[in-house]
Amino acid sequence: MTQPGFKKSVFFDDLLDNKSVEVEVENMALMLHRRGEKVYATGVYCPHAEVRLDPKNTSGDLIICKAHGYRSNIKTGECMEEPDIKLNTFPAVVEDGIVWVKF
């Protein structure tokens, strides 16, 4: 990886398109969301109530919290129910078939 601060996570081909998975990168729990040729990285906790999110609870570009139904955009972190709170998002880059994340 040529960009400083990025950490190796998973092979791009191991991610299924339009699916999300939880991974651990250097003791940091993250979620990776593949959408076409792009991967988005987010935190694993709902910004509203700190409930752990389930990667199976995604619909398009939204991840839905099982506790209260709050929806957050995986690309921007924006919470649809409360715009003042945001899901943590992290830069992700695919290079040479590997997903690299900066946190």
N, CA, C and O atoms as a MOPAC input file, in Angstrom:
PM7 MOZYME 1SCF
protein

 N      0.85900 1    -1.17600 1     0.00000 1
 C      0.00000 1     0.00000 1     0.00000 1
 C      0.89900 1     1.23000 1     0.00000 1
 O      1.81200 1     1.35100 1     0.81700 1
 N      0.63200 1     2.11500 1    -0.90300 1
 C      1.46000 1     3.30500 1    -1.05300 1
 C      1.01200 1     4.47000 1    -0.17700 1
 O      1.78100 1     5.40600 1     0.04200 1
 N     -0.20700 1     4.42600 1     0.32100 1
 C     -0.72600 1     5.52300 1     1.14300 1
 C     -0.45900 1     5.23700 1     2.62000 1
 O     -0.75900 1     4.14300 1     3.09800 1
 N      0.09900 1     6.20300 1     3.34800 1
 C      0.41800 1     5.96500 1     4.76200 1
 C     -0.83600 1     5.84500 1     5.62800 1
 O     -1.86200 1     6.46800 1     5.35600 1
 N     -0.72600 1     5.03100 1     6.67300 1
 C     -1.80100 1     4.90800 1     7.65300 1
 C     -2.84200 1     3.85300 1     7.35300 1
 O     -3.68400 1     3.56700 1     8.20500 1
 N     -2.81300 1     3.26200 1     6.16700 1
 C     -3.79700 1     2.24000 1     5.82000 1
 C     -3.33300 1     0.87600 1     6.30600 1
 O     -2.14600 1     0.55300 1     6.26700 1
 N     -4.29700 1     0.08200 1     6.76500 1
 C     -3.99700 1    -1.24400 1     7.29600 1
 C     -4.68500 1    -2.30400 1     6.43200 1
 O     -5.81400 1    -2.12000 1     5.97600 1
 N     -3.98400 1    -3.40800 1     6.22100 1
 C     -4.50400 1    -4.50100 1     5.40000 1
 C     -5.66300 1    -5.17800 1     6.12500 1
 O     -5.57200 1    -5.47900 1     7.31500 1
 N     -6.76800 1    -5.41600 1     5.38700 1
 C     -7.89600 1    -6.09700 1     6.02400 1
 C     -8.15400 1    -7.46400 1     5.38400 1
 O     -7.73600 1    -8.48500 1     5.93000 1
 N     -8.83300 1    -7.49700 1     4.24400 1
 C     -9.21100 1    -8.77700 1     3.62100 1
 C     -8.96000 1    -8.71100 1     2.11100 1
 O     -8.70400 1    -7.64300 1     1.55600 1
 N     -9.03900 1    -9.86200 1     1.46900 1
 C     -8.98500 1    -9.88900 1     0.01600 1
 C    -10.33100 1    -9.42500 1    -0.53500 1
 O    -11.38600 1    -9.84700 1    -0.06200 1
 N    -10.28000 1    -8.56100 1    -1.52900 1
 C    -11.49600 1    -8.02500 1    -2.13900 1
 C    -12.40900 1    -9.14400 1    -2.63700 1
 O    -13.62400 1    -9.08300 1    -2.44900 1
 N    -11.83000 1   -10.16300 1    -3.26900 1
 C    -12.63500 1   -11.25900 1    -3.82900 1
 C    -13.34700 1   -12.08900 1    -2.77000 1
 O    -14.26600 1   -12.84200 1    -3.09200 1
 N    -12.93800 1   -11.96500 1    -1.51300 1
 C    -13.61700 1   -12.68300 1    -0.43200 1
 C    -14.90700 1   -11.98400 1    -0.00100 1
 O    -15.69600 1   -12.54700 1     0.75700 1
 N    -15.11800 1   -10.76400 1    -0.48100 1
 C    -16.33900 1   -10.01800 1    -0.14300 1
 C    -17.36800 1   -10.22200 1    -1.23900 1
 O    -17.06700 1   -10.06500 1    -2.42200 1
 N    -18.57200 1   -10.56800 1    -0.84500 1
 C    -19.65600 1   -10.73600 1    -1.81300 1
 C    -20.28900 1    -9.37700 1    -2.09900 1
 O    -20.47700 1    -8.56300 1    -1.19500 1
 N    -20.61600 1    -9.14500 1    -3.37600 1
 C    -21.21900 1    -7.87400 1    -3.76900 1
 C    -22.56800 1    -7.67900 1    -3.06800 1
 O    -23.36000 1    -8.61300 1    -2.93900 1
 N    -22.80600 1    -6.46200 1    -2.62800 1
 C    -24.03500 1    -6.05800 1    -1.93000 1
 C    -24.21700 1    -6.77100 1    -0.59100 1
 O    -25.33900 1    -6.92000 1    -0.10500 1
 N    -23.12200 1    -7.20200 1    -0.00900 1
 C    -23.14700 1    -7.82800 1     1.31600 1
 C    -22.21100 1    -7.06800 1     2.24500 1
 O    -21.32900 1    -6.32800 1     1.80900 1
 N    -22.42900 1    -7.27400 1     3.53000 1
 C    -21.60000 1    -6.65600 1     4.56500 1
 C    -21.07300 1    -7.74500 1     5.47900 1
 O    -21.74200 1    -8.75100 1     5.71600 1
 N    -19.86100 1    -7.53400 1     5.99500 1
 C    -19.25800 1    -8.49300 1     6.91500 1
 C    -18.54700 1    -7.74200 1     8.02500 1
 O    -18.09400 1    -6.61100 1     7.84700 1
 N    -18.46100 1    -8.39900 1     9.17500 1
 C    -17.67400 1    -7.84600 1    10.27200 1
 C    -16.28700 1    -8.47600 1    10.21800 1
 O    -16.14800 1    -9.68500 1    10.03300 1
 N    -15.26800 1    -7.64300 1    10.38300 1
 C    -13.88000 1    -8.10900 1    10.38100 1
 C    -13.14400 1    -7.45900 1    11.53900 1
 O    -13.61000 1    -6.48400 1    12.12900 1
 N    -11.99400 1    -8.01500 1    11.84600 1
 C    -11.12700 1    -7.40500 1    12.84800 1
 C     -9.79500 1    -7.09100 1    12.18200 1
 O     -9.16200 1    -7.96000 1    11.58300 1
 N     -9.38800 1    -5.85200 1    12.29700 1
 C     -8.12000 1    -5.40700 1    11.72600 1
 C     -7.29100 1    -4.82100 1    12.86600 1
 O     -7.64700 1    -3.79200 1    13.44000 1
 N     -6.19200 1    -5.48000 1    13.18200 1
 C     -5.31800 1    -5.04300 1    14.26800 1
 C     -6.10900 1    -4.70700 1    15.54700 1
 O     -5.97200 1    -3.62600 1    16.12000 1
 N     -6.92400 1    -5.65600 1    15.96300 1
 C     -7.74000 1    -5.56400 1    17.18200 1
 C     -8.84200 1    -4.51200 1    17.11600 1
 O     -9.39300 1    -4.13000 1    18.14900 1
 N     -9.16900 1    -4.04000 1    15.91900 1
 C    -10.25800 1    -3.07500 1    15.74200 1
 C    -11.38000 1    -3.76300 1    14.98100 1
 O    -11.17600 1    -4.23400 1    13.86200 1
 N    -12.56800 1    -3.82300 1    15.58500 1
 C    -13.72500 1    -4.40200 1    14.90200 1
 C    -14.28400 1    -3.37400 1    13.92400 1
 O    -14.51500 1    -2.21700 1    14.27400 1
 N    -14.49100 1    -3.82400 1    12.70100 1
 C    -15.02500 1    -2.97400 1    11.63400 1
 C    -16.05200 1    -3.75800 1    10.83700 1
 O    -16.11000 1    -4.98500 1    10.91400 1
 N    -16.86100 1    -3.03900 1    10.07200 1
 C    -17.70300 1    -3.67800 1     9.07800 1
 C    -17.26900 1    -3.19900 1     7.71600 1
 O    -17.02200 1    -2.01200 1     7.50200 1
 N    -17.18100 1    -4.14200 1     6.79700 1
 C    -16.87900 1    -3.82300 1     5.41000 1
 C    -18.12200 1    -4.09700 1     4.58400 1
 O    -18.78400 1    -5.12100 1     4.75000 1
 N    -18.42500 1    -3.16900 1     3.69500 1
 C    -19.63500 1    -3.24100 1     2.87800 1
 C    -19.21700 1    -3.12700 1     1.41700 1
 O    -18.77600 1    -2.06600 1     0.97700 1
 N    -19.35400 1    -4.21900 1     0.66300 1
 C    -18.99600 1    -4.17000 1    -0.75800 1
 C    -20.20600 1    -3.75500 1    -1.56800 1
 O    -21.28800 1    -4.33100 1    -1.45100 1
 N    -19.99700 1    -2.74100 1    -2.39100 1
 C    -21.02800 1    -2.27300 1    -3.31300 1
 C    -20.35200 1    -2.12900 1    -4.67400 1
 O    -19.68700 1    -1.13200 1    -4.95400 1
 N    -20.54000 1    -3.15500 1    -5.51600 1
 C    -19.87100 1    -3.15700 1    -6.81200 1
 C    -18.37400 1    -3.30600 1    -6.62200 1
 O    -17.91600 1    -4.22300 1    -5.94100 1
 N    -17.62100 1    -2.41400 1    -7.21700 1
 C    -16.15700 1    -2.45700 1    -7.12700 1
 C    -15.63500 1    -1.62200 1    -5.96700 1
 O    -14.42200 1    -1.49400 1    -5.80200 1
 N    -16.51800 1    -1.05500 1    -5.16600 1
 C    -16.13900 1    -0.18600 1    -4.06000 1
 C    -16.42700 1    -0.87100 1    -2.72900 1
 O    -17.37000 1    -1.65400 1    -2.61800 1
 N    -15.61200 1    -0.57500 1    -1.72200 1
 C    -15.82300 1    -1.09100 1    -0.37100 1
 C    -15.88700 1     0.08600 1     0.57900 1
 O    -15.07400 1     1.00700 1     0.50500 1
 N    -16.86600 1     0.04400 1     1.47900 1
 C    -17.03900 1     1.06300 1     2.50700 1
 C    -16.77200 1     0.42800 1     3.86000 1
 O    -17.15900 1    -0.71400 1     4.10400 1
 N    -16.11600 1     1.16200 1     4.73000 1
 C    -15.79600 1     0.65100 1     6.06800 1
 C    -16.51200 1     1.50300 1     7.10700 1
 O    -16.50600 1     2.73200 1     7.03500 1
 N    -17.13200 1     0.82400 1     8.08200 1
 C    -17.83300 1     1.53500 1     9.15900 1
 C    -17.49000 1     0.88800 1    10.49800 1
 O    -16.88900 1    -0.18300 1    10.56900 1
 N    -17.89500 1     1.58000 1    11.54700 1
 C    -17.82400 1     1.01400 1    12.87800 1
 C    -18.88700 1    -0.05800 1    13.03500 1
 O    -19.70100 1    -0.27700 1    12.13800 1
 N    -18.87500 1    -0.71700 1    14.16900 1
 C    -19.80600 1    -1.82400 1    14.40300 1
 C    -20.91400 1    -1.46900 1    15.39000 1
 O    -21.75600 1    -2.31000 1    15.70700 1
 N    -20.91900 1    -0.22400 1    15.88000 1
 C    -21.92500 1     0.17100 1    16.87100 1
 C    -22.84000 1     1.25600 1    16.33000 1
 O    -22.38900 1     2.18700 1    15.66300 1
 N    -24.12200 1     1.13100 1    16.62100 1
 C    -25.11100 1     2.14100 1    16.25500 1
 C    -24.74400 1     3.45800 1    16.94600 1
 O    -24.43700 1     3.45900 1    18.13800 1
 N    -24.76900 1     4.56800 1    16.22100 1
 C    -24.41600 1     5.84800 1    16.83300 1
 C    -25.47300 1     6.33900 1    17.81800 1
 O    -25.21400 1     7.25100 1    18.60400 1
 N    -26.63800 1     5.75000 1    17.78100 1
 C    -27.72900 1     6.19300 1    18.64500 1
 C    -27.64400 1     5.59600 1    20.04300 1
 O    -27.73100 1     6.32000 1    21.03500 1
 N    -27.47700 1     4.28900 1    20.12600 1
 C    -27.55000 1     3.64300 1    21.43800 1
 C    -26.38100 1     2.69800 1    21.71100 1
 O    -26.42200 1     1.91900 1    22.66400 1
 N    -25.33500 1     2.76300 1    20.87400 1
 C    -24.15900 1     1.90600 1    21.05800 1
 C    -24.48600 1     0.40500 1    21.05400 1
 O    -23.79900 1    -0.39200 1    21.69300 1
 N    -25.53200 1     0.04000 1    20.33400 1
 C    -25.89400 1    -1.36700 1    20.15700 1
 C    -25.05700 1    -1.91200 1    18.99700 1
 O    -24.89700 1    -1.24200 1    17.97600 1
 N    -24.52900 1    -3.11600 1    19.15500 1
 C    -23.71200 1    -3.71700 1    18.09100 1
 C    -24.59100 1    -3.98700 1    16.87400 1
 O    -25.65400 1    -4.59700 1    16.99000 1
 N    -24.14800 1    -3.53400 1    15.72300 1
 C    -24.89100 1    -3.70900 1    14.48100 1
 C    -24.64600 1    -5.09600 1    13.90200 1
 O    -23.58600 1    -5.68700 1    14.10700 1
 N    -25.63100 1    -5.60400 1    13.18300 1
 C    -25.53600 1    -6.91100 1    12.54100 1
 C    -25.32600 1    -6.68900 1    11.04100 1
 O    -26.15600 1    -6.04400 1    10.39900 1
 N    -24.24200 1    -7.20700 1    10.47100 1
 C    -23.99900 1    -6.98000 1     9.04600 1
 C    -25.09800 1    -7.54600 1     8.14200 1
 O    -25.19200 1    -7.16900 1     6.97400 1
 N    -25.91600 1    -8.43300 1     8.66500 1
 C    -27.02200 1    -8.97800 1     7.87300 1
 C    -28.19200 1    -7.99800 1     7.77200 1
 O    -29.09600 1    -8.18800 1     6.95800 1
 N    -28.17300 1    -6.95400 1     8.59700 1
 C    -29.27200 1    -5.98100 1     8.61300 1
 C    -28.98900 1    -4.78800 1     7.70400 1
 O    -29.17600 1    -3.63700 1     8.09900 1
 N    -28.53700 1    -5.07200 1     6.48600 1
 C    -28.32900 1    -3.99500 1     5.52600 1
 C    -29.38600 1    -4.08100 1     4.44000 1
 O    -29.85600 1    -5.15600 1     4.06800 1
 N    -29.73400 1    -2.90600 1     3.95200 1
 C    -30.68200 1    -2.80100 1     2.84500 1
 C    -30.16300 1    -1.68500 1     1.94400 1
 O    -30.25400 1    -0.50600 1     2.28600 1
 N    -29.62300 1    -2.06400 1     0.79800 1
 C    -28.99900 1    -1.07400 1    -0.07800 1
 C    -27.79900 1    -0.46700 1     0.62800 1
 O    -26.88300 1    -1.17800 1     1.04000 1
 N    -27.81100 1     0.86100 1     0.76600 1
 C    -26.70800 1     1.56000 1     1.42100 1
 C    -27.00100 1     1.86700 1     2.88700 1
 O    -26.29400 1     2.66100 1     3.50600 1
 N    -28.03100 1     1.25000 1     3.44200 1
 C    -28.39400 1     1.50700 1     4.83800 1
 C    -28.15600 1     0.27100 1     5.69400 1
 O    -28.39000 1    -0.85800 1     5.26200 1
 N    -27.68400 1     0.50700 1     6.92000 1
 C    -27.61200 1    -0.55400 1     7.91900 1
 C    -28.60300 1    -0.18200 1     9.00700 1
 O    -28.66600 1     0.97100 1     9.43500 1
 N    -29.37100 1    -1.15700 1     9.44900 1
 C    -30.48200 1    -0.91200 1    10.37500 1
 C    -30.16300 1    -1.52000 1    11.73200 1
 O    -29.80100 1    -2.69300 1    11.83100 1
 N    -30.30200 1    -0.71300 1    12.77100 1
 C    -30.05500 1    -1.16900 1    14.13500 1
 C    -31.25100 1    -1.99200 1    14.61500 1
 O    -32.40200 1    -1.57700 1    14.47900 1
 N    -30.95700 1    -3.16300 1    15.17700 1
 C    -32.02400 1    -4.05700 1    15.63500 1
 C    -32.72800 1    -3.53900 1    16.88300 1
 O    -33.84900 1    -3.95500 1    17.17200 1
 N    -32.09300 1    -2.64000 1    17.62400 1
 C    -32.68100 1    -2.16300 1    18.87300 1
 C    -33.84700 1    -1.19300 1    18.64800 1
 O    -34.92000 1    -1.36400 1    19.22700 1
 N    -33.63400 1    -0.18000 1    17.80900 1
 C    -34.66800 1     0.84700 1    17.64300 1
 C    -35.01600 1     1.11900 1    16.18200 1
 O    -35.84000 1     1.98900 1    15.89800 1
 N    -34.40400 1     0.39200 1    15.26100 1
 C    -34.71000 1     0.57700 1    13.84700 1
 C    -34.02100 1     1.77500 1    13.21100 1
 O    -34.35700 1     2.15800 1    12.09100 1
 N    -33.06300 1     2.36900 1    13.90900 1
 C    -32.35200 1     3.50500 1    13.32100 1
 C    -31.56500 1     3.02900 1    12.11000 1
 O    -30.95700 1     1.95900 1    12.12200 1
 N    -31.59100 1     3.85300 1    11.05800 1
 C    -30.91800 1     3.51100 1     9.81000 1
 C    -29.75800 1     4.48100 1     9.58100 1
 O    -29.91400 1     5.69700 1     9.70000 1
 N    -28.60000 1     3.92300 1     9.25100 1
 C    -27.41700 1     4.73700 1     8.96800 1
 C    -26.88800 1     4.40500 1     7.58800 1
 O    -26.87600 1     3.24400 1     7.17900 1
 N    -26.45000 1     5.43000 1     6.87400 1
 C    -25.88900 1     5.26200 1     5.54500 1
 C    -24.44700 1     4.77300 1     5.66500 1
 O    -23.62800 1     5.41200 1     6.32500 1
 N    -24.13700 1     3.65400 1     5.03600 1
 C    -22.79300 1     3.07100 1     5.14100 1
 C    -21.74700 1     3.89000 1     4.39900 1
 O    -20.55400 1     3.76100 1     4.67600 1
 N    -22.17100 1     4.72700 1     3.46500 1
 C    -21.22600 1     5.53700 1     2.69000 1
 C    -20.85900 1     6.83100 1     3.40900 1
 O    -19.70900 1     7.26900 1     3.36700 1
 N    -21.84100 1     7.43700 1     4.06600 1
 C    -21.63300 1     8.76000 1     4.66900 1
 C    -21.66800 1     8.75100 1     6.19000 1
 O    -21.17800 1     9.68200 1     6.83000 1
 N    -22.25200 1     7.69400 1     6.77700 1
 C    -22.43900 1     7.63500 1     8.21900 1
 C    -23.70500 1     8.32600 1     8.68900 1
 O    -24.07200 1     8.21400 1     9.85800 1
 N    -24.37900 1     9.04000 1     7.79700 1
 C    -25.57000 1     9.80700 1     8.17300 1
 C    -26.65300 1     8.90100 1     8.74900 1
 O    -26.96000 1     7.84700 1     8.19200 1
 N    -27.22900 1     9.33300 1     9.88100 1
 C    -28.34600 1     8.63100 1    10.50400 1
 C    -29.63300 1     9.24300 1     9.96500 1
 O    -29.81700 1    10.45800 1    10.04200 1
 N    -30.51600 1     8.42800 1     9.42600 1
 C    -31.74900 1     8.91600 1     8.81800 1
 C    -32.72500 1     9.48000 1     9.86100 1
 O    -33.50000 1    10.38900 1     9.56200 1
 N    -32.68100 1     8.94100 1    11.07500 1
 C    -33.62600 1     9.37500 1    12.10900 1
 C    -33.12400 1    10.58400 1    12.89100 1
 O    -33.92700 1    11.40600 1    13.33400 1
 N    -31.82000 1    10.70500 1    13.06600 1
 C    -31.23500 1    11.82500 1    13.81600 1
 C    -29.99500 1    12.31200 1    13.07800 1
 O    -28.90900 1    11.76400 1    13.26300 1
 N    -30.14600 1    13.33800 1    12.24300 1
 C    -29.02500 1    13.80500 1    11.42800 1
 C    -27.82000 1    14.31300 1    12.23500 1
 O    -26.72500 1    14.44400 1    11.68700 1
 N    -28.01000 1    14.59400 1    13.51200 1
 C    -26.90500 1    15.10600 1    14.33200 1
 C    -25.94100 1    14.01900 1    14.79500 1
 O    -24.86400 1    14.32500 1    15.30600 1
 N    -26.31900 1    12.75200 1    14.62100 1
 C    -25.40900 1    11.67300 1    15.01400 1
 C    -24.97300 1    10.91900 1    13.76200 1
 O    -25.70100 1    10.86600 1    12.77100 1
 N    -23.78100 1    10.33900 1    13.82000 1
 C    -23.24100 1     9.65000 1    12.64500 1
 C    -22.60800 1     8.31900 1    13.02800 1
 O    -21.98100 1     8.18400 1    14.07900 1
 N    -22.78700 1     7.35900 1    12.16000 1
 C    -22.07800 1     6.09100 1    12.24100 1
 C    -20.62200 1     6.36600 1    11.86900 1
 O    -20.35500 1     7.09300 1    10.91200 1
 N    -19.68700 1     5.79400 1    12.61200 1
 C    -18.27500 1     5.97400 1    12.26300 1
 C    -17.99900 1     5.36200 1    10.89900 1
 O    -18.37500 1     4.22100 1    10.62600 1
 N    -17.33800 1     6.13500 1    10.04900 1
 C    -16.91600 1     5.64800 1     8.74200 1
 C    -15.40500 1     5.82500 1     8.62500 1
 O    -14.82200 1     6.70400 1     9.25900 1
 N    -14.78500 1     4.98500 1     7.81200 1
 C    -13.33400 1     5.00200 1     7.66700 1
 C    -12.98100 1     4.88400 1     6.18800 1
 O    -13.66500 1     4.17600 1     5.44900 1
 N    -11.92400 1     5.56700 1     5.74400 1
 C    -11.50400 1     5.43000 1     4.35300 1
 C    -11.10700 1     3.98900 1     4.04500 1
 O    -10.42100 1     3.33800 1     4.83300 1
 N    -11.54700 1     3.50700 1     2.89000 1
 C    -11.19700 1     2.15400 1     2.43800 1
 C    -10.77400 1     2.23800 1     0.97500 1
 O    -11.38600 1     2.94900 1     0.17700 1
 N     -9.72200 1     1.50400 1     0.63800 1
 C     -9.16500 1     1.49700 1    -0.71000 1
 C     -8.90100 1     0.04900 1    -1.11300 1
 O     -8.42700 1    -0.75600 1    -0.31200 1
 N     -9.21500 1    -0.26700 1    -2.36600 1
 C     -8.86800 1    -1.58200 1    -2.90800 1
 C     -7.64100 1    -1.39300 1    -3.78400 1
 O     -7.65200 1    -0.62300 1    -4.74500 1
 N     -6.57900 1    -2.11500 1    -3.43000 1
 C     -5.33500 1    -2.03800 1    -4.19600 1
 C     -4.74400 1    -3.43200 1    -4.30500 1
 O     -4.55900 1    -4.11800 1    -3.30000 1
 N     -4.45000 1    -3.84500 1    -5.52600 1
 C     -3.87200 1    -5.17500 1    -5.79000 1
 C     -4.70000 1    -6.29900 1    -5.17300 1
 O     -4.15900 1    -7.27600 1    -4.65600 1
 N     -6.02200 1    -6.14200 1    -5.23700 1
 C     -6.91600 1    -7.19700 1    -4.75800 1
 C     -7.08200 1    -7.26200 1    -3.25100 1
 O     -7.68500 1    -8.20400 1    -2.73800 1
 N     -6.55400 1    -6.27400 1    -2.53100 1
 C     -6.64600 1    -6.24300 1    -1.07100 1
 C     -7.39600 1    -4.98500 1    -0.64700 1
 O     -7.21600 1    -3.91700 1    -1.23200 1
 N     -8.23800 1    -5.12200 1     0.37700 1
 C     -8.94000 1    -3.97400 1     0.94100 1
 C     -8.08600 1    -3.40600 1     2.07600 1
 O     -7.73100 1    -4.11500 1     3.01800 1
 N     -7.76800 1    -2.13200 1     1.97100 1
 C     -6.98000 1    -1.41800 1     2.97300 1
 C     -7.87900 1    -0.39400 1     3.64400 1
 O     -8.65600 1     0.28900 1     2.97700 1
 N     -7.77400 1    -0.28400 1     4.97400 1
 C     -8.63600 1     0.61900 1     5.74200 1
 C     -7.76500 1     1.51100 1     6.61800 1
 O     -6.74700 1     1.07600 1     7.15600 1
 N     -8.18300 1     2.76500 1     6.74900 1
 C     -7.46300 1     3.71700 1     7.60600 1
 C     -8.34300 1     4.09600 1     8.77500 1
 O     -9.47000 1     4.55800 1     8.59900 1
 N     -7.81300 1     3.89500 1     9.98300 1
 C     -8.56400 1     4.28200 1    11.19200 1
 C     -7.63500 1     4.81800 1    12.24400 1
 O     -8.08000 1     5.19400 1    13.32800 1

